[in-house]
């Protein structure tokens, strides 16, 4: 059973702080890792994808992957109230057969307080 | 342009109605997906089309019937639904179902159709 675990939160941070969102996964064969942001009542929006160990930065967002520890995280620097949303971690095995299927975590609710 | 469109935005239907949800993408993607999402839950995969052929059916009840008329369009036909089928129905697309050096398996979601079954 492939599992993706996230702290459901809520995670509350003050405006301007760094928000740290964490995700662990059970299948060591996982190759593709994604972070989606979902505002209440809206659809998920892809904000980061990462495939290799290390850090990947895009603006205020940094994704970190450690395959040995089966751990992926998302850092949001200079958090803004507009970052308040549920963040979904999604993992897939990559390619071949049904390996492209995404397994989602249950999401972490982030609240950024002005 | 990473846009997937869905119509209608909202749909209310009775249990004896027949309705259809529509999804369109113009990104040249060859894989399209239907997901169902209940409140405070992650999306659940329903169907996958790859190159206009049904690739995956996640044991979805036959009252949901997908159709892929061409590489840009995906429909979900609804018939005799139950109140518990009320949810946000999401369409997504990706370049391909696989991944590789030059092929992205990133999935992009449309805005969704909020379905209420009375």
Interface residues (C-beta under 8 A of the other chain):
Chain A: X31 X32 X34 X36 X42 X43 X44 X45 X46 X49 X88 X92 X94 X95 X96 X98 X99 X100 X101 X102 X104 X105 X106 X107
Chain B: X2 X31 X41 X42 X43 X45 X48 X56 X88 X90 X94 X97 X98 X99 X100 X103 X104 X105 X106 X107 X108 X109 X110 X111 X112
